[in-house]
Amino acid sequence: MMSDLRNAAGHHPVFDRFERMAAFDDDTFHHNFMGAKVRHAYERRLAEIAPGLGLEATQGVMSSGRSAEHDADPTLPSRSSEDYFEWIDLLEAIDGARERFVMIEVGAGYGRWIANAAAAARRRRGGPVECRFTAVEASSMRFSLIPRNLRDNGIAPEEHRLLHAGVTNDGRPILIPVNQDYGAAVFRHAELDGYLAQNGTSQVTVRASEGADVTIERVPSLRLAELIDGPVDLIDMDIQGAELEVLSDAIDALDRNVARIHVATHNPEVERRLCALFALHGWTLGRCFLCHEVNETPYGSFRFIDGLQSWRNPRLGR
């Protein structure tokens, strides 16, 4: 793993290359240190909806995965959060962008990292940079929140494309639970898929193993390579366990066009095999932290919920 540098305050120096503000809340929004806004209505405390993850891991984390914690300096995020390292990857990618910053958010939720990117692009000390975004989200509930969130954050329609779809290695339709606001993963089930296709409907309610009724929706999917139509500065991916098969399928397109990847990981086997995949293709590891483990980071130790890996493509020199 590459060593992260520190500035005089003990933070990664990339934060000094952006004009920051003190994070605050008003009646409607949380405003983060880059000025991006998220409606309180979009989030709940993760500890309330996923108590099985444990208080140590969920303290200060929202259902979207956003950390609600900040440094003693409110213009900086908490170093004891998974978000901290996602911010580093995002800000480094924006800082290194040239005429245009291009980003694809896969498993976009309500478009949280696109909103963060747009705000940060306006606050780059080297001058603002034009942006182009793609957001892909399989859940119809979460996808419905993206347009409003982007409007809240001043992102014009011509700056983005929004795709209600899953991302898979074969482009076939997938299934996903409806209205689960944390950790919902896509899956396949031949009987349910056949029923929905035969009846010309997109949703069905079934009885889950624990006895509760769950509504399942059928949504289209795309292969990741179909989304890459030119140079991309950053892919930010959180697809709840499907990351290995999706990235393996798209690796040649990634090699040609993508400068950086930040990916959330969800089990040790995926983590090992992703490392092997990117190393085999000559990518440079930025950082790798394991899911469900206490990880030693350059800024302290804490328990991660998801793991994360960030990779840089030396062929593109950014």
Backbone hydrogen bonds in HBPLUS format (Angstrom, degrees):
<---DONOR---> <-ACCEPTOR-->    atom                        ^
c    i                          cat <-CA-CA->   ^        H-A-AA   ^      H-
h    n   atom  resd res      DA  || num        DHA   H-A  angle D-A-AA Bond
n    s   type  num  typ     dist DA aas  dist angle  dist       angle   num
A0007-ASN N   A0011-HIS O   2.52 MM   4  5.38 144.1  1.64 152.1 165.3     1
A0010-GLY N   A0007-ASN O   2.91 MM   3  5.27 163.6  1.93 117.3 121.7     2
A0015-PHE N   A0012-HIS O   3.35 MM   3  6.33 159.6  2.40 127.0 129.2     3
A0016-ASP N   A0013-PRO O   2.99 MM   3  5.49 145.6  2.11 112.9 122.2     4
A0017-ARG N   A0014-VAL O   3.04 MM   3  5.41 159.7  2.09 111.0 117.6     5
A0125-ARG N   A0017-ARG O   3.00 MM 108  5.54 175.6  2.00 139.7 139.6     6
A0019-GLU N   A0123-ARG O   2.84 MM 104  5.11 162.5  1.87 146.9 150.9     7
A0021-MET N   A0033-PHE O   2.90 MM  12  4.86 155.1  1.96 137.5 143.3     8
A0023-ALA N   A0074-PRO O   3.04 MM  51  5.68 164.6  2.07 134.5 134.9     9
A0024-PHE N   A0031-HIS O   2.99 MM   7  5.34 151.1  2.07 143.2 152.5    10
A0031-HIS N   A0024-PHE O   2.79 MM   7  5.34 169.5  1.80 173.8 177.5    11
A0026-ASP N   A0029-PHE O   2.95 MM   3  5.52 166.9  1.97 163.1 167.1    12
A0040-HIS N   A0028-THR O   2.95 MM  12  6.00 163.4  1.98 150.6 153.3    13
A0030-HIS N   A0038-VAL O   2.84 MM   8  5.36 155.7  1.90 151.7 158.4    14
A0038-VAL N   A0030-HIS O   2.99 MM   8  5.36 144.6  2.11 145.1 155.6    15
A0032-ASN N   A0036-ALA O   2.93 MM   4  5.55 163.0  1.96 158.6 162.2    16
A0035-GLY N   A0032-ASN O   2.86 MM   3  5.20 160.7  1.90 114.9 121.2    17
A0042-TYR N   A0039-ARG O   3.02 MM   3  5.55 160.1  2.06 114.8 120.8    18
A0043-GLU N   A0040-HIS O   3.18 MM   3  5.74 167.9  2.20 118.9 122.6    19
A0063-SER N   A0044-ARG O   2.67 MM  19  5.31 143.8  1.80 159.6 165.6    20
A0048-GLU N   A0045-ARG O   3.06 MM   3  5.53 143.1  2.20 109.0 118.9    21
A0046-LEU N   A0061-VAL O   2.92 MM  15  5.70 165.1  1.94 144.9 146.8    22
A0049-ILE N   A0046-LEU O   3.13 MM   3  5.41 128.5  2.41 104.5 117.0    23
A0050-ALA N   A0046-LEU O   2.87 MM   4  5.77 144.6  1.99 162.7 170.7    24
A0053-LEU N   A0050-ALA O   3.13 MM   3  5.94 170.1  2.14 124.5 127.4    25
A0054-GLY N   A0051-PRO O   3.15 MM   3  5.74 159.8  2.19 115.4 121.1    26
A0058-THR N   A0054-GLY O   3.15 MM   4  6.30 155.2  2.21 149.3 157.0    27
A0059-GLN N   A0055-LEU O   2.91 MM   4  5.43 136.5  2.11 148.3 149.8    28
A0061-VAL N   A0058-THR O   2.97 MM   3  5.24 158.9  2.01 140.0 134.7    29
A0068-ALA N   A0060-GLY O   2.64 MM   8  5.17 174.1  1.65 166.5 167.3    30
A0062-MET N   A0066-ARG O   2.77 MM   4  5.22 166.9  1.78 158.0 162.7    31
A0065-GLY N   A0062-MET O   2.86 MM   3  5.33 160.5  1.90 117.5 124.1    32
A0071-ASP N   A0076-LEU O   3.02 MM   5  5.52 173.6  2.02 138.9 141.0    33
A0076-LEU N   A0073-ASP O   3.05 MM   3  5.88 144.5  2.17 132.4 133.8    34
A0084-TYR N   A0081-SER O   3.14 MM   3  5.51 137.2  2.33 103.8 113.7    35
A0085-PHE N   A0082-GLU O   3.22 MM   3  5.86 132.8  2.46 114.3 122.9    36
A0086-GLU N   A0083-ASP O   3.01 MM   3  5.00 120.0  2.38  97.3 113.4    37
A0087-TRP N   A0083-ASP O   2.78 MM   4  6.05 157.0  1.83 163.0 169.3    38
A0088-ILE N   A0084-TYR O   3.13 MM   4  6.44 149.6  2.22 136.5 144.4    39
A0089-ASP N   A0085-PHE O   3.15 MM   4  6.38 165.3  2.17 142.7 145.2    40
A0090-LEU N   A0086-GLU O   2.95 MM   4  6.15 162.3  1.98 149.3 154.7    41
A0091-LEU N   A0087-TRP O   2.83 MM   4  5.93 175.4  1.83 159.4 160.7    42
A0092-GLU N   A0088-ILE O   2.92 MM   4  5.98 160.5  1.95 151.8 157.6    43
A0093-ALA N   A0089-ASP O   3.07 MM   4  6.17 154.8  2.13 141.7 148.5    44
A0094-ILE N   A0090-LEU O   2.99 MM   4  6.30 158.9  2.03 152.6 158.3    45
A0095-ASP N   A0091-LEU O   2.82 MM   4  5.89 163.0  1.85 148.8 154.3    46
A0096-GLY N   A0092-GLU O   3.03 MM   4  6.13 142.8  2.18 139.9 148.7    47
A0097-ALA N   A0094-ILE O   3.11 MM   3  5.11 157.2  2.16 103.3 110.4    48
A0101-PHE N   A0130-GLU O   2.75 MM  29  6.15 163.1  1.78 158.0 163.0    49
A0132-ARG N   A0101-PHE O   2.90 MM  31  6.30 147.4  2.00 161.3 162.1    50
A0233-ASP N   A0102-VAL O   2.89 MM 131  5.26 137.5  2.07 129.9 142.8    51
A0234-LEU N   A0102-VAL O   3.27 MM 132  6.74 148.2  2.37 152.7 159.7    52
A0103-MET N   A0132-ARG O   3.06 MM  29  6.52 158.2  2.11 161.4 168.3    53
A0134-THR N   A0103-MET O   2.97 MM  31  6.43 139.5  2.14 149.9 160.4    54
A0104-ILE N   A0234-LEU O   3.02 MM 130  6.52 154.7  2.09 154.0 162.0    55
A0236-ASP N   A0104-ILE O   2.93 MM 132  6.31 162.1  1.96 160.7 166.5    56
A0105-GLU N   A0134-THR O   2.79 MM  29  6.16 167.3  1.81 169.9 172.1    57
A0136-VAL N   A0105-GLU O   2.96 MM  31  6.30 157.8  2.01 170.8 172.2    58
A0106-VAL N   A0236-ASP O   2.85 MM 130  6.19 158.2  1.90 155.2 162.6    59
A0238-ASP N   A0106-VAL O   2.93 MM 132  6.28 157.2  1.98 157.8 164.8    60
A0107-GLY N   A0136-VAL O   2.88 MM  29  5.83 148.1  1.99 148.9 159.5    61
A0108-ALA N   A0136-VAL O   3.01 MM  28  5.71 164.3  2.03 138.4 143.6    62
A0111-GLY N   A0108-ALA O   2.80 MM   3  4.95 161.2  1.84 128.4 132.1    63
A0115-ALA N   A0111-GLY O   3.06 MM   4  6.27 162.7  2.09 153.2 157.7    64
A0116-ASN N   A0112-ARG O   3.00 MM   4  6.31 154.8  2.07 143.9 151.5    65
A0117-ALA N   A0113-TRP O   2.88 MM   4  5.96 154.2  1.95 137.6 144.7    66
A0118-ALA N   A0114-ILE O   2.91 MM   4  6.17 162.6  1.94 155.1 158.9    67
A0119-ALA N   A0115-ALA O   3.09 MM   4  6.28 162.5  2.12 149.0 153.4    68
A0120-ALA N   A0116-ASN O   2.94 MM   4  6.13 164.6  1.96 151.3 155.8    69
A0121-ALA N   A0117-ALA O   2.84 MM   4  5.98 154.3  1.90 152.0 158.9    70
A0122-ARG N   A0119-ALA O   3.20 MM   3  5.45 136.4  2.40 101.1 112.3    71
A0123-ARG N   A0120-ALA O   2.93 MM   3  5.01 139.3  2.10 101.0 113.4    72
A0129-VAL N   A0121-ALA O   3.32 MM   8  5.57 139.8  2.50 123.7 134.9    73
A0127-GLY N   A0124-ARG O   2.93 MM   3  5.38 156.6  1.98 119.6 122.7    74
A0133-PHE N   A0159-GLU O   2.83 MM  26  6.19 158.7  1.87 152.8 160.0    75
A0161-ARG N   A0133-PHE O   2.97 MM  28  6.46 137.7  2.16 142.3 154.9    76
A0135-ALA N   A0161-ARG O   3.04 MM  26  6.50 160.1  2.08 160.8 167.3    77
A0163-LEU N   A0135-ALA O   2.88 MM  28  6.17 161.7  1.91 165.1 170.8    78
A0137-GLU N   A0163-LEU O   3.11 MM  26  6.56 158.5  2.16 164.1 170.3    79
A0165-ALA N   A0137-GLU O   3.03 MM  28  5.60 129.3  2.30 112.6 122.7    80
A0143-PHE N   A0139-SER O   2.83 MM   4  5.91 161.4  1.86 152.1 158.5    81
A0144-SER N   A0140-SER O   3.01 MM   4  6.00 147.0  2.13 138.5 145.6    82
A0145-LEU N   A0142-ARG O   3.03 MM   3  5.42 149.2  2.13 108.4 117.6    83
A0146-ILE N   A0143-PHE O   3.13 MM   3  5.48 149.0  2.23 109.1 117.6    84
A0149-ASN N   A0145-LEU O   3.09 MM   4  6.24 162.5  2.12 156.5 162.1    85
A0150-LEU N   A0146-ILE O   2.90 MM   4  6.12 160.3  1.94 164.2 169.2    86
A0151-ARG N   A0147-PRO O   2.96 MM   4  6.22 155.1  2.03 146.8 153.9    87
A0152-ASP N   A0148-ARG O   2.80 MM   4  6.05 161.6  1.83 153.4 158.8    88
A0153-ASN N   A0149-ASN O   3.16 MM   4  6.35 137.5  2.34 136.3 146.7    89
A0153-ASN N   A0150-LEU O   3.16 MM   3  5.07 127.2  2.45  91.5 105.1    90
A0155-ILE N   A0150-LEU O   2.95 MM   5  5.21 172.2  1.96 153.2 151.2    91
A0154-GLY N   A0151-ARG O   2.99 MM   3  5.07 166.0  2.01 114.1 114.0    92
A0159-GLU N   A0156-ALA O   2.88 MM   3  5.42 159.4  1.93 118.8 125.8    93
A0160-HIS N   A0157-PRO O   3.25 MM   3  5.69 171.8  2.26 115.6 118.0    94
A0166-GLY N   A0220-PRO O   2.91 MM  54  6.33 159.6  1.95 145.2 150.0    95
A0222-LEU N   A0166-GLY O   2.87 MM  56  6.29 148.1  1.97 142.6 148.7    96
A0168-THR N   A0222-LEU O   2.87 MM  54  6.02 150.8  1.96 143.9 153.7    97
A0174-ILE N   A0219-VAL O   2.93 MM  45  5.63 158.9  1.98 164.9 169.6    98
A0219-VAL N   A0174-ILE O   2.92 MM  45  5.63 162.0  1.96 157.9 163.9    99
A0175-LEU N   A0187-PHE O   2.87 MM  12  5.25 163.0  1.90 163.6 165.3   100
A0187-PHE N   A0175-LEU O   2.80 MM  12  5.25 148.3  1.90 145.0 153.1   101
A0176-ILE N   A0217-GLU O   3.01 MM  41  5.55 145.3  2.14 149.2 159.6   102
A0217-GLU N   A0176-ILE O   2.94 MM  41  5.55 171.6  1.95 155.5 157.0   103
A0178-VAL N   A0215-THR O   2.80 MM  37  5.50 160.1  1.84 160.3 158.0   104
A0193-ASP N   A0189-HIS O   2.85 MM   4  5.92 170.5  1.85 167.5 170.8   105
A0194-GLY N   A0190-ALA O   2.88 MM   4  5.92 158.0  1.93 144.1 150.3   106
A0195-TYR N   A0191-GLU O   2.99 MM   4  6.17 154.9  2.05 144.7 151.6   107
A0196-LEU N   A0192-LEU O   2.98 MM   4  6.24 167.3  2.00 157.1 159.2   108
A0197-ALA N   A0193-ASP O   2.96 MM   4  6.12 165.1  1.98 150.8 155.5   109
A0198-GLN N   A0194-GLY O   2.89 MM   4  5.93 161.0  1.93 147.5 153.1   110
A0199-ASN N   A0195-TYR O   3.00 MM   4  6.12 152.0  2.08 147.8 154.8   111
A0201-THR N   A0196-LEU O   3.26 MM   5  5.35 153.5  2.33 145.7 149.8   112
A0200-GLY N   A0197-ALA O   3.40 MM   3  5.26 157.1  2.46  96.8 103.4   113
A0218-ARG N   A0202-SER O   2.68 MM  16  5.05 151.5  1.76 147.7 156.2   114
A0204-VAL N   A0216-ILE O   2.90 MM  12  5.39 147.8  2.01 149.3 159.4   115
A0216-ILE N   A0204-VAL O   2.73 MM  12  5.39 172.5  1.74 162.0 161.8   116
A0206-VAL N   A0214-VAL O   2.83 MM   8  5.42 166.6  1.85 153.5 152.7   117
A0214-VAL N   A0206-VAL O   2.76 MM   8  5.42 165.1  1.78 163.9 169.1   118
A0208-ALA N   A0212-ALA O   2.76 MM   4  5.44 168.1  1.77 168.2 165.5   119
A0211-GLY N   A0208-ALA O   2.93 MM   3  5.34 161.4  1.96 116.2 120.8   120
A0226-GLU N   A0223-ARG O   2.96 MM   3  5.54 142.7  2.10 114.4 124.5   121
A0227-LEU N   A0224-LEU O   2.95 MM   3  5.46 151.0  2.04 115.2 123.6   122
A0228-ILE N   A0225-ALA O   3.27 MM   3  5.31 151.2  2.35 101.1 109.3   123
A0232-VAL N   A0257-ASN O   2.90 MM  25  5.97 162.9  1.92 153.4 150.7   124
A0259-ALA N   A0232-VAL O   2.89 MM  27  6.28 162.4  1.92 165.0 170.3   125
A0235-ILE N   A0260-ARG O   3.04 MM  25  6.44 146.8  2.15 139.4 148.7   126
A0262-HIS N   A0235-ILE O   2.86 MM  27  6.24 163.3  1.88 167.4 171.7   127
A0237-MET N   A0262-HIS O   2.87 MM  25  6.26 164.8  1.90 162.8 168.0   128
A0264-ALA N   A0237-MET O   2.90 MM  27  6.28 161.7  1.94 161.5 166.9   129
A0242-ALA N   A0239-ILE O   3.35 MM   3  5.77 169.0  2.36 117.6 120.9   130
A0246-VAL N   A0242-ALA O   3.21 MM   4  6.32 163.2  2.24 157.4 162.6   131
A0247-LEU N   A0243-GLU O   2.96 MM   4  5.93 167.5  1.97 149.7 153.6   132
A0248-SER N   A0244-LEU O   2.89 MM   4  5.90 157.2  1.94 150.6 157.6   133
A0249-ASP N   A0245-GLU O   3.16 MM   4  6.16 156.7  2.22 137.1 142.9   134
A0250-ALA N   A0246-VAL O   3.25 MM   4  6.44 140.4  2.41 137.9 148.0   135
A0253-ALA N   A0250-ALA O   3.03 MM   3  5.50 118.1  2.43 114.0 128.4   136
A0254-LEU N   A0250-ALA O   2.99 MM   4  6.21 155.4  2.05 155.3 162.9   137
A0255-ASP N   A0251-ILE O   2.88 MM   4  6.08 159.9  1.92 149.8 154.5   138
A0256-ARG N   A0252-ASP O   3.20 MM   4  6.45 150.7  2.30 142.8 149.4   139
A0257-ASN N   A0253-ALA O   3.09 MM   4  6.12 149.7  2.18 147.0 154.3   140
A0258-VAL N   A0254-LEU O   3.04 MM   4  4.94 163.6  2.07 135.1 139.0   141
A0313-ASN N   A0259-ALA O   2.83 MM  54  4.99 159.7  1.87 151.7 150.2   142
A0261-ILE N   A0311-TRP O   2.98 MM  50  5.30 153.6  2.05 149.4 153.4   143
A0311-TRP N   A0261-ILE O   2.93 MM  50  5.30 155.7  1.99 149.3 157.2   144
A0263-VAL N   A0309-GLN O   2.92 MM  46  5.44 170.3  1.93 165.1 168.4   145
A0309-GLN N   A0263-VAL O   2.97 MM  46  5.44 151.9  2.05 151.9 161.0   146
A0265-THR N   A0307-GLY O   2.96 MM  42  4.68 163.1  1.99 109.0 114.0   147
A0307-GLY N   A0265-THR O   2.89 MM  42  4.68 166.7  1.91 139.1 139.8   148
A0271-GLU N   A0267-ASN O   3.12 MM   4  6.42 159.8  2.16 152.5 158.8   149
A0272-ARG N   A0268-PRO O   2.96 MM   4  6.23 161.8  2.00 154.9 158.0   150
A0273-ARG N   A0269-GLU O   3.03 MM   4  6.22 168.2  2.04 152.8 156.1   151
A0274-LEU N   A0270-VAL O   2.82 MM   4  5.90 154.2  1.89 153.5 160.1   152
A0275-CYS N   A0271-GLU O   3.18 MM   4  6.33 160.9  2.22 144.2 148.9   153
A0276-ALA N   A0272-ARG O   3.14 MM   4  6.46 156.0  2.20 144.6 151.1   154
A0277-LEU N   A0273-ARG O   2.90 MM   4  6.10 156.1  1.96 145.0 151.5   155
A0278-PHE N   A0274-LEU O   3.01 MM   4  6.22 174.0  2.01 163.4 161.6   156
A0279-ALA N   A0275-CYS O   2.99 MM   4  5.98 158.2  2.04 146.3 153.3   157
A0280-LEU N   A0276-ALA O   2.94 MM   4  5.95 157.5  1.99 144.3 150.5   158
A0281-HIS N   A0277-LEU O   3.19 MM   4  6.46 141.4  2.34 140.7 150.8   159
A0283-TRP N   A0278-PHE O   2.95 MM   5  5.30 163.1  1.98 156.0 151.4   160
A0282-GLY N   A0279-ALA O   3.07 MM   3  5.11 163.1  2.10 108.2 110.7   161
A0284-THR N   A0312-ARG O   2.81 MM  28  5.05 171.5  1.82 156.8 157.9   162
A0312-ARG N   A0284-THR O   2.82 MM  28  5.05 157.0  1.87 144.5 152.4   163
A0286-GLY N   A0310-SER O   2.74 MM  24  5.13 167.7  1.76 147.2 146.2   164
A0310-SER N   A0287-ARG O   2.98 MM  23  5.48 149.4  2.07 155.9 158.9   165
A0289-PHE N   A0308-LEU O   2.87 MM  19  5.32 163.1  1.90 156.5 162.0   166
A0308-LEU N   A0289-PHE O   2.93 MM  19  5.32 154.6  1.99 138.3 144.2   167
A0292-HIS N   A0305-ILE O   3.21 MM  13  5.00 144.4  2.34 117.8 128.3   168
A0304-PHE N   A0293-GLU O   2.91 MM  11  5.68 165.5  1.93 153.4 150.6   169
A0295-ASN N   A0302-PHE O   3.03 MM   7  5.86 153.5  2.11 154.3 146.0   170
A0297-THR N   A0300-GLY O   3.01 MM   3  5.24 148.6  2.11 128.3 137.7   171
A0300-GLY N   A0297-THR O   3.28 MM   3  5.24 174.3  2.28 112.4 111.9   172
A0316-LEU N   A0313-ASN O   3.12 MM   3  5.86 157.1  2.17 121.5 126.7   173
A0317-GLY N   A0314-PRO O   3.29 MM   3  5.03 152.8  2.37  95.1 103.0   174
